[in-house]
Amino acid sequence: MDPRNPTIGKTKRFRPGLRAHLIALVLAVLLPALAVAAGAAWHLADSYRRAFEARLQDTARAMALFLDSEVQTYLATVVALASSPLLERDDLPTFDAWARSVGQSVGSWVVLNDAAPGHRQLLNTALPEGEPLPPPSPPGEGAWDVIRRAAETGRPAVSDFFVGRGTQRPIVAVAAPALQVGRVTRVVVLVIDPGRLSARLTAMGPSGGAFVSVADGRGQIVARSRDHERFAGTIPPSRSVPEAERARGVFWSQSVYGKPALYSAQPLHTAPGWSVVVAEPYARYRANWIGPLAVLATGAAVVMALALAVAAGLARRILRPVAALVRRAEAIAADEPGRGTPPPDVPPAGVAEFEALRLASEQAEHSLAAREAEFRAIFDTAAAGVAEVDAQTQLYLRANRRFCAIVGRAETELVGRLGPDDICHPADRGKPAAFLAITQGGEVEEEYRLLRPDGAVVWVQANAAISARDPQGRTLRAVSIVQDVTERRRAEEVRELLTREVDHRAKNALAVVQAALRLTPKDDAASYAAAVEGRVAALARAHTLLAEARWSGADLRALAQAEMGVFLLGATLDGPAVTLLPAAAQALSMALHELATNATKHGALSVLGGRVKLAWSLDAADGLLRLRWSELDGPPIQAPPSRRGFGSRVIEATIRNQLGGSVTKSWRPTGLVCELNVPLARAVANGDGLSTSDVTARTERHGWPLIPAGMPAKPAVDGGHA
């Protein structure tokens, strides 16, 4: 089915055709007979299954009877030993000889124990005559429990599986009480070798993969027809099956080999708690009844296949003209408009109804071709980019010329090969409008970036919506209309940048003005106004120079001339061409203004003939911009001022706190000498190999202040030399 035309092929899915009706007719005839045959086969398989289970149960009963007789033999033997008059007369040497002969006859040995607590051994035929007897077993170990039961109940008892303390061999014991004067004084124990039982089970057990196990009251394996030494004393997985399920006679469980098996368990009457278990591999059990069923199923499948093949052959002969029409319609729907791939021809049909259908289809094709040509003309000449995306493959199905121009790719590169995410900028993956429309199932408007093959980034605004759905409402295709908004985005970014810059500079200027207003001494209104006006004017002159250079920096000489010229001073300026960073230009303008103001009030410029010399140099070795302010022919200076004026605090806060520099002052008889040293990276554009914007950004990132910091809340009156 073509994703652009979901109607093609839907008729066969939801409306059965002639082929389906023929097949249904065959099935209607065959299925009842097959149903009867299936019932008979199932009944036969069930009979095989029940017979297998019955045989398994019979085997378990037979093995239980056999083991009951074996254990009964041992019980009869030990009872006979316990009833011997030799024990009544305490003739233990004679009893020892007789017990040894009896033990050899049954392939075992005899132990005589005292019935009193502790149950010490009185004789043991497993040991040579005269050899010391082993100490009695602690309570709960070895044959202690079976001896206790025989002594307390006065009846024979059978023990569970345990390892002998003296022989270190796995054994099972049967015990019988011996009476003297009507009370139990001794207990005779006859040992059963589990290996001997295992050999008997192997000789009589089932063949093939089946095996027989004997378990004691604790679930331990006592004897086994296969791998006895390997599993003796262990508790098999089948023991975990609930008793209610075991009581049904046949149950399923994992075997000790890790494979499923079918079990039948029977209890032993001579040994309470003991049981005999016969197991058959589950695979053999299934093969017993599934085999006949599989044979019958195979025969039914062959008959069904032959019948369906005949029905399919008839349907193919009848439907050949219709199939040719369908292939032509699907080829037309699957072909991209404008490709020119001719669809397969449909030969004339021998059935009148099918021939009428062929002619009507040809007329519909001509009409569809005319409409497609009209749509293609509108699609290709649209002013906006238009593209259609397949919802399943996420690939472009079609794209007009404007869309190809926007993304910088030919239509052959896009259609069937790339999708919206493939041409999207890596940072905007998942944001294309067509992708969101498909995943969200609605209309979407989004702006994101595309990446052209040459690496150029294009901003687009896209509107996307679902263009086709299947009858169940699932999305098949989405169409996206795309406009190139790169220039608009650039203009918005420039406007936003300028807005932030203006805001930043305005806040800076207002902060400096606020500091000047707050920190200027307010003792005299006229002096206060003049001082504030002078400092604001100094800041304004620095801003004017920076604005003329578009805030890329300010020339140091021009800045000095502007600050010195405001006082109509004849000053000497000496130094190389230096472009100051914006932050440094503001700070140095304030410092020079304070030095010039101080010189006019109290220094060299306060008397006729006084002079000022400003010199600067770039010290690349130390990474410093060095400025030297020298006052000559001023009023004689007897000693440095007794206190620091406001101007001194402004200079120090500006140079030290703002620019990270240093201020050195010396009061010579001819006038003040002030040396200012500022790091090149904080003062001079490209002073440390960085661009102006990089240095400015680093300055702001490190929190370097753009206004004097560390100023007192209430500055002292500015008087005397700075």
RORO-720552 format. One record per residue: residue in one letter; x, y, z of N, C-alpha, C in turn. Coordinates in steps of 0.05 Angstrom, whole numbers, plus 5000, padded with zeros to 4 digits. Example, Ala and Ser with C-alpha at 12.3 -4.5 7.8 and 13.67 -1.06 7.14 Angstrom:
<pts>
A526448865156524649105156526449345156
S525749555142527349795143525850015157
</pts>
This chain:
<pts>
M501749765000500050005000501750255000
D501250434982502850684980501850875002
P503750985018502951165040501551415031
R501951495006500551744997497651684987
N496951424984494351364974493351114990
P492351155014491650935031489350765021
T487850855001485550704992486350464975
I488850484963489650264947490250014964
G489049794958489549554973487649514996
K486149715004484349695027481949515022
T481149494996478849324990479349034997
K481748934990482248654996482348605026
R483148795041483448755069480748735084
F478848905076476348925091474048785077
R474148735051471948605036473048365022
P472148125030473247885017472547874988
G474447794972474047774943473347494934
L473447464908472647204897474546984906
R477147054907479046854916478446754944
A477846954962477246874989474646714991
H472746774974470246614974470746334965
L472446294945473046024936474445864958
I476345994971477845864992475945795016
A474145985022472145935043470345705036
L469645675011468045445002469445185007
V472045175000473544935005473744875035
L474245075051474345035080471744945091
A469545055081466844975091466344685086
V467544575064467144285059469044115076
L471544215079473544055092473544075122
L472844305133473244345161471544155179
P468944105172467543915189468843635190
A469743545166471043285167473643295183
L475143515179477643545194477043565224
A474843695231474143725260473643445272
V472143275257471643005267474242855270
A475942875249478442735251480242835274
A480143095278481743205300480743105327
G478043085330476942975355477742695359
A477642535338478542255341481442235347
A483042405334485942395340486542475369
W485042685377485542765405484742545425
H482542415419481642195437483741975437
L484841915414486941705412489441795428
A490242045424492542145439492042135469
D489642205477488942195505489041915516
S488241725500488441445509491341355512
Y493041435493495841375496497041505521
R496241755527497241895550496341755576
R493841685577492841545602494141275605
A494541135583495840875585498740905595
F500141105586502841155595502941215625
E501041385634501041455662500241215679
A498441055670497640815685500040615687
R501540585664503840415665505940515685
L506240785686508240905704507340845733
Q504740875739503740815766504040525773
D503540345754503840065760506739995766
T508540115751511440065756512140165784
A511140395792511740495819510640315840
R508240205836507040025856508739765858
A509539665835511139425835513839465849
M515139695844517639745857517239785887
A514939905895514339935924514039665937
L512639485924512239215935514939075938
F516639105917519238975918520939085941
L520939345944522539465966521339405993
D518739385995517439306021518439026028
S518638846008519538576015522438576023
E524138756010526938766018527238866046
V525839086052526039196079524839006100
Q522738856092521438666110523438436117
T525038366097527038166102529038256124
Y529938506121531838606141530438636169
L527838716169526438736194526138466207
A525438266191525137996202527737896214
T529937956200532537866209533337996235
V532838266238533638406262531838326285
V529238266279527438176301528337896311
A529237736292530137466300532637486317
L534437676310536837716326536137816354
A534138006355533438116381531937916399
S530737716387529237516402530937276411
S533437286405535237066411535437016441
P535236756451535636696479538436756489
L540336786470543036856479543037126492
L541437306483541337576495539937556522
E537937376523536537346549538337246570
R540337076563542236966582544837126584
D544937346569547337516569549837376559
D549337186541551637046529552537196504
L553837416509554537596487556637476468
P558737336478560637216459559337026439
T557536856449556236676430554436826411
F553037036422551337206404552937346383
D555337436391557137576372557837396349
A558437146354559136966332556736916314
W554436876327552036826311551337076294
A551537326306550837566292552737616268
R555337536272557137566249556337396226
S555537146231554736976209552237076196
V550237176212547837286201548437526183
G550137706194550737946179552037886152
Q553937686152555237606127553237496107
S551237356118549237236099547537446085
V547137666098545437876085547138106075
G549838076075551538276065551638526082
S551438496109551338726127552838656152
W552438826173553538766199551538846221
V552038746246550238776268551538936290
V550039116303551039266325549039226348
L550139156372548439126396548939376413
N546739516421546939756437545339726463
D546339866483544939876508542440046505
A540139966516537640116514537640356533
A539440356552539540586571540340836556
P539741076567540541326554543541326549
G544341426526547041416516547441206495
H546040976499545940766478548840676470
R550440616490553140536483553140266469
Q555140216452555339966438556439756456
L555139516453556039276468557739086451
L557039086425558638936405558039056377
N559939006359559739116332561138916314
T559638776297560738566280562338686257
A562138946253563739076231566639096240
L567239066266569939086277571138816283
P573738786280574938526287574538476317
E574538216324574038146352576338246369
G575538356392577438466411578138756406
E577338866384578039156379576139326395
P577239556406575439726423573039836407
L570839846421568339946408568440256408
P567240376388567140666386565340776407
P565741026415563941146435561141176423
P559141206440556341236430556041496414
S554141496396553541736379552141946396
P552742196392551342406406548342396398
P546642506415543742506408543242646381
G541642516365540942636339542742556317
E544942416322546842336301546842036298
G547541946273547841666267545241516272
A545541276286543241106291541941166318
W542741386330541641456357538641466357
D537541596336534641646336533141386333
V534041206314532540956310532840766335
I535140776349535440616373533540726395
R533340986397531541106417528641016412
R527841036386525040966380524440666386
A526340496379525940206385525840156415
A527540296430527540256459525040366472
E524040596462521740716475519140576466
T518840496441516340386432516240076435
G518639956437518739666440518039526414
R518339666391517639556365519939616346
P520239456325522339506305521939776292
A524139896283524040166270526240176248
V525740346228527540386206528540676207
S531140706204532340986205532241116178
D532841376178533341526153536241486144
F536841596121539541576110541441736127
F543841616134545841766148548541646142
V550741776150553441686146554441576172
G555341316172556241186196558641326209
R558541346236560641496249563241346249
G563141086252565540926253566640856225
T564840786207565640696180565740916160
Q564441146166564341366147563041286120
R561141096122559840996098556841076100
P555541136077552641186078551140936084
I549340946104547940706112545140776120
V543440556123540740576135540640346155
A539440396177539340196198536540116205
V536139846212533639756223534339656251
A532539726270533139666298530739516310
A531339326329529239176343530039156372
P528039186390528739176419529138886429
A530938846446531438586459530438606488
L528838406497527538406523529038226542
Q529038316567529938146589528038196612
V526837976620524837986642522638186635
G521838186610519538346602520138636596
R522638716598523138996592525539016573
V525539246558527639286538530139366551
T532239196547534839266559536939316537
R536539206514538439246492536939286466
V538339396446537239446420539139326399
V538139156382539739036360539339206335
V541539276323541439446299542739286276
L541239266254542239136229542539356208
V544939376197545539586178544839496150
I543439676135542839626107544639796089
D545939676071547739816053546139936030
P545840216027544340326005545340245978
G547940195976548940105950547839835941
R547339665961546139405955543239435945
L541739625958539039685948539139805920
S541139975915541340105888541839895867
A543539695874544139485854541539325848
R539939275868537439125863535539295846
L535439565851533739735835534639745806
T537339755802538439765775537639505760
A537739285774537139025761534139005754
M532439125770529539095766528239345754
G529739565754528439825746527839835716
P526340045708525540075680527940135662
S527640095637529840145617529440425605
G531240485586531140745573532040965591
G530741195589531541425605530141425632
A528441225639527041225664528941145687
F528241215711529841145734528041115759
V529040975780527540935804529241045827
S527841185845529241295869527641205894
V529141165916527941115942528741335960
A526741465973527341695990526341636018
D527941736038527141686066525141896075
G524641896102522542076112523342376110
R525942436107526742716104527042796075
G526342616056526542676028529242616016
Q531242506031533842446021533742196004
I535342195982535441955965537041745980
V535841515984537141285997538441105977
A537041045955538140875934536940965908
R538440905886537541005860538540815838
S536840775818537640595797539740715778
R540040975777542041105761543541315778
D546241325774547941515788547441525818
H547441285830546941265859549041425875
E551641375869553741505884553541805882
R552641905859552642195854550442335870
F548142205873545842345885544942235912
A546342025922545541915948545842125970
G543742145987543842336008542842616001
T542242665975541242925967538242925966
I537043165966534143195965533543295936
P532043135920531643205892529543425890
P529443565867527443775862524543675864
S524043415857521343315858520143315886
R521843325906520943325934519343575941
S519943795925518544045931515744065920
V514843855905512143845895510243815918
P508143975920506243945943505043665945
E504443585970503443325975500743275961
A499143475959496543445945496943365916
E498943475903499443405875500743125873
R502543065892503842795892501742575897
A499642645913497642445919495942365895
R495942525874494342455850495542215835
G497942135842499141895830501241965809
V500742165792502642245772502942555773
F505342645773505842935774508343005758
W508643255753510943355736512843515754
S515443485748517443645763520143625747
Q521943805755524643795744526143565757
S527843435741529443215752532043325762
V533643145774536343235784538143295761
Y537343215736539043285712538243545700
G536343695712535543955702533543935679
K532443705673530443675652527743585664
P525543655651522943585662522543285660
A521043175679520442895680517642855692
L516442625685513842545696514342335718
Y513142385742513742215765511142075775
S511641845787509541705803510841605828
A509641675851510741615877508941425893
Q510141235906508541045923509941025950
P508441025972509640995999510440706005
L512340676023513140416033511740366060
H510540136062509040066087510939976109
T513239856101515039756121516839966133
A517040196119518640416129517040676127
P515640746149513940976148515541236140
G514241386122515541626112517141586087
W517941326082519541276058517641256033
S518741306010517241285985519041195963
V517741075943519040985918517941165895
V519741275880519041455858520141345832
V518341315812519241235785518841475767
A520841535751520841775734521341705705
E519841825687520241795658520842075647
P522742105628523242365616520742475603
Y520242725607517742845597517642845567
A519942855554520042845525518942575515
R519742365529518742105521515742075526
Y514842195548512042195554510442335532
R511442575524510042735503510042585477
A512442465470512642335444510742095443
N509941985466508241745466505441815455
W504442065461501742135452501742355431
I503842505429503942715408504542595381
G506142375381506842255355504442195338
P502542025348500141965332498542225324
L498442405343497042655337498442805314
A501142805314502542955294502142825266
V502042555266501642415240498942495228
L496842495245494242565236494142855227
A495443035243495443315236496843365209
T499043215204500543245179498743155156
G497342935159495642845137493443045132
A492243165153490143365149491243615135
A493743695143494943925130495443885101
V496243635093496743575065494143595049
V492043475061489443485047488543775044
M488843935065488044215064489644365044
A492244315043493944455023493144394995
L492544144989491744064962489144204954
A487244204973484644334967485044634963
L486644764979487045054976488545114950
A490444934942491844984917489944974894
V488044784894486144774873484445024872
A483545114896481845354898483445594888
A486045614896487645844887488045844857
G488345604845488645594816486245694802
L483845614811481345714799481046014802
A481746104826481446394831483346554813
R485846454810487746604793486746624764
R485546414754484546414727482246614724
I480546624744478246804742479047094747
L481047144765481647414774483947534758
R485047404738487347514724486847794713
P484547854700484048124690483948334712
V482648254734482348444757485148504769
A486848294771489448334782491148524765
A490848504738492248684721491448974725
L488849024729487849294734488949394761
V489049224781490049304807493049374806
R494549214791497449274788497849544774
R496249604754496549854740495850084759
A493650054774492850274793494950314814
E496150104825498250124846500750254835
A501450184810503850304797503450604793
I501050684785500550974781500651114808
A499550984829499451114856502251134868
A503950934862506650924874508651104860
D508151174834510051324818509851614826
E512251754829512252034835511352194810
P509752404814508852564791511252674776
G511152664751513252784734515452594728
R515552344740517652164735517452034707
G514952004697514551904671514851604668
T514751454690514951164688512351054679
P512250924656509650824645508650594662
P506050584669504950364684504550124665
P504349884677503949644660501349654645
D501349544621498949534605497049324615
V494449374610492349184617491149074592
P491548814586490348704561487348694562
P486048684540483048664540482248404554
A480048434569479048204584476948054568
G476747784573474747624559472047634572
V471847754596469247784610468248064606
A465748094598464648354591464848554614
E464248464638464248644661467148734667
F469048564664471848634668472848824647
E471948794622472748974601471649254605
A469149274615467949534621469549664644
L470349514663471949624685474649724675
R475949584655478549674644478249944630
L476149974613475750224599475150464618
A473550414639473050624658475550704673
S477250514679479750574693481550754676
E481750704649483350864632482351154631
Q479751194631478651464631479351604658
A479151464680479851574706482851654707
E484551504694487451564693487951824678
H486651874656486952124641486152364658
S483952334672482952554689484952604712
L485952394724487852424746490452554737
A491452484712493852604702493552904698
A491252984688490753274684490753424710
R489553314731489453444757492253454770
E493753244765496453234776498253444764
A497953484737499553694724498853964734
E496254014739495454274750496554314778
F496454104795497454134822500554174822
R501854034804504754054803505654334795
A504154464777504854734769504554934793
I502354904808501955074831504055014853
F504654754857506554674877509354784872
D510254754847512954834841513355134840
T511355294834511655584831510855734857
A510355584879509655724904511955884914
A511356124926513456304936514656194961
A513256024976514355905001515255624995
G517055525011517955245008515855055019
V515254845003513254655010514454375008
A514054215028515153935028513153755042
E513053505033511353305045513053075056
V512352975080513952775094512352535099
D513552295095512252045101512351995131
A510151935144510051905173511551645182
Q511551445166512851195174515851195171
T516851285148519751285143521051545151
Q519551755157520652025164522452135141
L521752065116523252165093521452345076
Y522652515061521152695043519952545020
L517352605014516052484991516152664967
R516052924972516253124951517153394962
A518253554945519153824954519154004929
N518254254933518154444910520854584907
R521054744886523554874879524455064901
R522555214913523255414934524355264958
F523255044966524254894989527154794983
C527554694959530354604952532254834953
A531455074945533255314946533855384975
I531855364992532355445020534255245033
V533954995029535654795042538254745027
G538554855002540954824987541454544977
R539254394971539554124961537654084938
A538353904919536653844897534353654906
E532253644890529953474898530753184898
T532553104880533452824880535052744905
E536352944918537752884943535852854966
L533452974965531652984987529652754986
V528252724964526052534962526952244966
G525852114985526451834990529151785003
R530751995008533351955019533852095046
L532752335049533152495073530452565086
G530652625111528252715126528852975140
P526853085154527253345167529553355186
D529953145202532253145221534953135207
D535053015183537552985169538653245159
I536953445154537953705144537753925166
C537153835190536754025212539454075226
H539754305237542154365253542254165277
P544654065284544753865305543553955331
A543654215337542554315363539554325362
D538254315338535354335336534054075327
R535453845330534353585323531753535339
G529753445325527153385338525353625338
K526253865327524454105327523154155301
P523854025278522554085253519554055255
A518054235243515154245246513853995235
A514853885213513653645202513953415221
F516253385233516653175253514753205277
L514453455287512753495310509753445302
A509053525278506253475269505653175268
I507553015259507152725258506952605286
T508852685303508852565330506652665348
Q505752925344503653035361500853005348
G500852965322498252925308496553165305
G497753405301496253655298497853855282
E496854105283498254325269500454435287
V502754505275505054595290506254835276
E507155025291508755255281511355265297
E513555275283516155255297518255405281
E520255525295522555645283524955475291
Y526655405272529055255278531055305256
R533355175259535555225240535954975222
L536655035196537454825177540354855171
L541654635165544454635158544854555129
R545754745113546254685085548754515081
P549054395058551454225053554054385055
D554054645049556454815050557054915078
G555454825098555854915126554355155134
A552955285115551455535122548955455138
V548355625158546055585176543755765166
V541355655163539055805154536855775175
W535856005184533556005202530955995185
V529055825193526555805178524255805198
Q522055905188519555895202517755695187
A516855485200515355275187512655235200
N510655195184507955115192507454835181
A506654645197506154375188503554275198
A502354095183499853975190499653695177
I497853535188497453265176495953295150
S497053165129495853185102494252935095
A494752715108493252465102493252285126
R490952145130490651945151489451695139
D489951465151488651215142485851205155
P484251005146481450985157481350965188
Q483550865200483550845230484451105243
G485051305227485851565239488851595243
R490451395235493351415239494551595218
T496551745226497851935208499451785186
L499051875161500551765138502551965128
R501752215125503552425114503052685128
A505152855127504953125137506153315117
V504953555113505953755095506953985111
S509154105102510454325116510954555097
I510154795106510655045090512855195105
V515055255090517555355102518255625090
Q518955825107519856085098522656145110
D524356255094527056335103526856595119
V527456575145527356815163530156875174
T532256795159534956845169535557135174
E534857305154535357595156533857715179
R531357635182529757735204530957665231
R531857405234533057325259535657475265
R537257525244539757675248539057965257
A537058085244536358355252535358365281
E533858155289532858145316535258105336
E537157935328539457895346541058155349
V541458305326542958555328541458755345
R538858765341537258955357537358885387
E537158625392537258535420540058605432
L542158555416544858615426545158915432
L544159075413544359365417542759455442
T540459335445538859405469540259335495
R541559095496543059025520545359205524
E546759285502549059455504548259735514
V546059845503545160105512544360095541
D542959875548542159855576544559835595
H546559675586548959645602550459915606
R550860055584552260315585550760525601
A548060525597546560715612546660665642
K546560405650546760345679549460425689
N551560375673554260445681554460745686
A553460905667553661195669552061295693
L549661185697548061265719549361195746
A550760955747552060875771554361065778
V555861145757558161335762557061605772
V554961695758553761955766552761935795
Q551461715801550461685828552661685849
A554961555842557261555860558361835864
A558461995841559462265843557662435860
L555062405857553162555873553362485902
R553662225908553662135936556262205950
L558562185936561162205949562362485948
T561262665932562362935931561663085957
P563663215969563063365994560863575990
K559063606010556763776007556864016026
D559264096034559464326053558464586040
D559064616015558364866001556764795976
A554464925973552664855951553964915924
A555265145922556465225896558765035890
S560464975910562764795905561664515898
Y559664435912558464175907557464155878
A555964365869554964355842557164355822
A559264525827561464535808562964275807
A563464145830564863895831563363675816
V560663655822559063455809558963505779
E558663765771558563825743561063755729
G563363805742565963745730566263445726
R565563285746565862995744563962875723
V561562975723559662875702560562945675
A561663195672562763285646565063105638
A566863035657569062865650568062595640
L566062485654564962225645563662255618
A562262485613560962535587563062545565
R565362685570567462705549568562425543
A568962255563569861985557567761825541
H565261865547563161725532563061825504
T563562085500563462195473565662065456
L568062045467570261915453569661625447
L568561485466567861205462565661175441
A563661345442561461335422562561385394
E564361575391565461635365566961385354
A568161225372569560985363567760735365
R565160785368563260565370563860375393
W564860485414565360345439567460125435
S569160165415571359975412573760055428
G573760305439575960405454576260705451
A578160825465578661115463581661165463
D582561355447585361425445586161575471
L588361485483589261605508589961895505
R591261965483592062245479589562425476
A587662325460585162485457583762515483
L583762305500582462315525583762515544
A586462515544587962705561587562995552
Q587563035525587063305515584363405523
A582363225522579663305529579463385559
E580763235576580663295604582363535611
M584663575599586363805605585164055592
G583964035569582864265555580664395570
V579164245586576864365599577764575620
F580164555630581264745649582964965635
L582964965608584565155592587465165602
L588564925605591264905615593264865592
G595664955596597764905577599364665588
A598764435579600064185589601664055568
T603563905577605263745559604463455560
L603863345536603063065534605162915518
D606062695529608262555516607762255519
G607462115496607061825498606261715471
P606461445467605661325442602661315439
A601761235415598961195410597860955425
V595960995442594760775458591760795456
T590460565450587560545450586660415476
L585160565492584260455518581660305514
L581360095531578759955533576660145544
P574060095538571960275548572060305578
A572360085593572460115622574860275632
A577160235619579560385627579260685619
A577960735596577661015588575961165608
Q573861045618572161175638573761225664
A575261015673576761045698578961255696
L580461255674582661445671581661725667
S579361755654578262025651577562145678
M576461975697575862075724578462145739
A580461965736583062015750584362265740
L584562305714585762545703584162795710
H581562775711579863005719580563075748
E580762885766581362945794584163065796
L586162955782588863075783588863365773
A587463405750587363685739585863875758
T583763775770582263945789583964015813
N585363815823587163855846589364055839
A590564015815592664195807591664485804
T589264525795588164795791587564925818
K586664765837585964885863588464925881
H590164715881592364725901595164685889
G595364585865597964515854599164715835
A600564615815602064785797600364975781
L597964895774596265065758594765275774
S595265285800593965485816595565755817
V597965755805599665995804600566045776
L601266285771602166365744604866235738
G605066115714607565995706607765695713
G605865595728605965315735605365135710
R606564905710606264725687605564445697
V604364295678603764005683604763845659
K605963615665606963435644605763155649
L604463055628603262785629604762615609
A606062395618607462215601606561925606
W606561765585605761485588607461315570
S607561065577609060865561607860595566
L608460415547607560135549609959955557
D609659835580611859655590610959365585
A611859265561611058995554612258785572
A614658835583615958635600614258585625
D613358805638611858775663608858765657
G608058805632605158805625603659035637
L604859275637603559505649603459745631
L601359895634601160165622601960365644
R604160505639605260685660604560975652
L603361125670602761415667604161565690
R605361795682606761965702605662245700
W604462345721603462615723605462775740
S606662985727608663145740607763445740
E607863565764607163855767609864005772
L610264225756612664385758612064675763
D613964815778613765105783611165175797
G610164995814607865065830608565175857
P606665215874607165315901609065125916
P610965235931612865055945611264865964
I612264625965610964415982612964366005
Q612064416029613764376052613564086061
A611163976060610763696069608263586056
P607963316055605463206044603063296061
P600763306048598363386063597863196086
S596763316107596263166132593962966129
R592263006110590062816106589562776076
R588262546071587562476043584962616036
G585062756013582662886003580862695988
F578462795980576662625965577762555938
G579162735926580362675899582362445901
S583962435922585862215926584361945928
R582161945943580661695946579361605919
V578461805903577361735877579461615859
I581861735859583961625842584761345850
E585161305876585961045886583860835881
A581360905887579160705882578860645853
T579260855836578860815807581160635796
I583660715802585960565790586260295804
R586160285830586660035844584259835842
N581959935851579759745853578459675827
Q578359885809577059835784578859705763
L581259795761583059695740585259505751
G585359475778587359295789590159405787
G590459675786593059795783594159905810
S596060075808597360185832597660485828
V597760635850598060925851600360985870
T602261135859604561225875604861535874
K604861665897604961965898607462045913
S608662255903610962375918610662685916
W611062815939610763105940613563235940
R614363325917616963455914616663755918
P618863885923618664185927617364325903
T617864215879616864355855613964285849
G612964075861610163995856609663695859
L607163605856606363325859607263165835
V608262915841608762725820607062475827
C605362395808603562165812604061965790
E604661725798605161505778602861305780
L601661255757599461065755600460825738
N600160585749600960345734598460165732
V597660095707595259945702595959705685
P594959455692595559225675594559265646
L596159185627595459225599592859075593
A592458835604590058685598587558825607
R587758995627585359145637585059415626
A587159515611587159795603587259825573
V588859665559589459725531588059515514
A586759615492585459425473587659255461
N587058985459589058795449591558785465
G591458875490593858885506595058615513
D593358415514594458145521593857945499
G593558045474592957865452590057805448
L588257925464585357885461584158115446
S581858055434580458275420579058455441
T578258685432576958875450574458745463
S572858615446570458495457571058275477
D573158125472573957905490574858015517
V576558235516577458345541575158465557
T573358605542571058725556569358505569
A568858295553567258075564568557945588
R571257915587572557795610572457985634
T572658245629572558435651569858415665
E567658405649565058385661564658115674
R565757895662565357635674566657605701
H568957725704570457715730569457915750
G567458075742566258255761567958505767
W569758575748571358815752569459055750
P569459235769567559455770568059655748
L565959775739566159995719565860265732
I565660275759565560525773567360505797
P568260715809570060695832568760545854
A570360365866569360205888570960265914
G569760195936571160235961571160525971
M569260695961569160975969567760995995
P568561186013567161226038564361326034
A562561256052559761346050559661646052
K561261776070561262066073564062166070
P564862246045567562326039568262576054
A570862596061571862846074571963066054
V572063316064572263556047574863546031
D574663586005577063575988578663825992
G580963806003582664046008585563956008
G587364136001590164076000590863915975
H593363845973594263695950593063405951
A592463305927591263045925593162835933
</pts>
